[in-house]
Amino acid sequence: MTCPQFHLGWFLGNSYGVHGWLDQWGGGTARNWSDPALHMDLARAIDRACFDFVLLEDSSFVPDNYGSSMDFYLKRASRAPKNDPLPLVPLMLQASKHVGIVPTISTSFYPPYLLARLMATLDLMSDGRVGCNFVTSTANRAAQNFGLNDHIEHHTRYEMADEFVEVVKQLWDSWEEDAIVADAAGQTFVDPCKVRPIEFEGKFFSSRGPLNTARPPQGHPVLVQAGGSPQGRAFASRHMDVVMAAVSTVEEMKSFRDDIRARVAANGRDPDKTKIVFQFVPIVAESDTQAQEILEARRAAKDPAEILAAMGSLFDIDFSVFDLDEPLSEMSTNGQQGTFKRFMSMGRTLREIANSFHFAVDDVAGTPDTVAGKMQEMMEEVGGDGFLIAGNLNRRYIAEITDGLVPALQKRGLVRTGFSNAQFRENLLEF
Ligand SMILES: Cc1cc2nc3c(=O)[nH]c(=O)nc-3n(C[C@H](O)[C@H](O)[C@H](O)COP(=O)(O)O)c2cc1C
């Protein structure tokens, strides 16, 4: 089978938070974690390397699941402190020419009118280079920061998300493409016939409209989402341009992609227009042996507490109260459902689970050419549509990927060497 050309995205986990303050290659992040220079350097580098987009993850709470306390998280700068990533967007846009910038917005807490206006503004500022990652948010603590006692039930959250996206799309459509005529002779800047209220009255949201800014250059900024549950997948397949998956094997990748494409088609949409990308954490080094040694060292250094604290904050579960080696009893969550199901299926005890759980394809290690070859094999098997690089952020890792791995992929003709279009969605749809 020949390999389709595929897309590259960068998943900036922990977004505008603290990156590698204890790492050998973390630079000065212990001192200057809120200096946006690192993020702008990332934008510059991935733009040069012809990535399609970077996704800025976000959350809005300080976890206190592990040990029923914030201590574990605060001491390790895990999810806090974390700045709002939205102000990074214009900075990253200015540092780049083509790459799409995708901030994250919670459909459970953000007012749809504000989101529609914010994304329209960013799209207008950048001539069509932004997208939005729609998340429903999973933590009770986040819900409590927005005035709820407990978070909204998982399925209801997706019902709301669906309606949220519907309102936002209608607001973007409330101005016709050619509404701005700027006709000096006729003293008319906007043609009033081309701007209309939407009068949206839903179960969760209502908005009169129209938007008080113009239609975004892309019509709708690129819509992005990652949901593993049936409700998440249904939501994705109704609206999204890009769907992201956190799975770790080729079988899981293939089955996820096949399922989303079938759902997209069932919704009367063209599956080739929804791009499915997979979280990928490659290790790239000077030789295959060296890369394998780094991989082994990482495996040996895995701390179950770190994994259980991180995952506990996604499921609202305090895993510290369970014996690591006792078989686990049935549990449920109102947090991330798809991930929880995968997590619990990894073993009988928490130690087994922590040792075998992977949030990404993260066992590929080698020289740039070895890793490029493995990526080619995976895409041949899965059918498309690309990878989301999700390693820990530092300037050395950025260079390994953009100046090591990407040229090896380009040499094989697997990824783009330039951009044919000015806008983010147009580039996504090029292949
Ligand atoms: C690549 C990727 C990026 C994500 N980014 C965020 C994020 O920024 N903020 C957030 O709250 N959840 C984020 N999530 C979680 C998803 O929005 C969703 O909650 C999760 O995949 C579980 O969905 P499910 O309950 O439908 O299975 C991300 C997930 C993936 C795989």
The ligand as a Gaussian input file, in Angstrom:
#p B3LYP/6-31G(d) Opt

LIG

0 1
 C       -5.234000      15.545000      22.011000
 C       -6.230000      15.876000      23.090000
 C       -6.325000      17.185000      23.540000
 C       -7.208000      17.519000      24.549000
 N       -7.235000      18.805000      25.027000
 C       -8.014000      19.106000      26.083000
 C       -7.971000      20.394000      26.676000
 O       -7.234000      21.275000      26.256000
 N       -8.768000      20.641000      27.744000
 C       -9.628000      19.704000      28.250000
 O      -10.325000      19.986000      29.216000
 N       -9.686000      18.463000      27.696000
 C       -8.899000      18.154000      26.645000
 N       -8.941000      16.902000      26.117000
 C       -9.943000      15.944000      26.614000
 C      -11.116000      15.825000      25.661000
 O      -11.722000      17.077000      25.428000
 C      -12.161000      14.845000      26.214000
 O      -12.619000      15.291000      27.442000
 C      -11.553000      13.486000      26.385000
 O      -10.966000      13.058000      25.179000
 C      -12.562000      12.473000      26.865000
 O      -13.729000      12.557000      26.124000
 P      -14.882000      11.499000      26.335000
 O      -15.461000      11.695000      27.690000
 O      -15.827000      11.774000      25.216000
 O      -14.225000      10.156000      26.183000
 C       -8.052000      16.531000      25.103000
 C       -7.958000      15.224000      24.639000
 C       -7.048000      14.888000      23.645000
 C       -6.954000      13.469000      23.175000

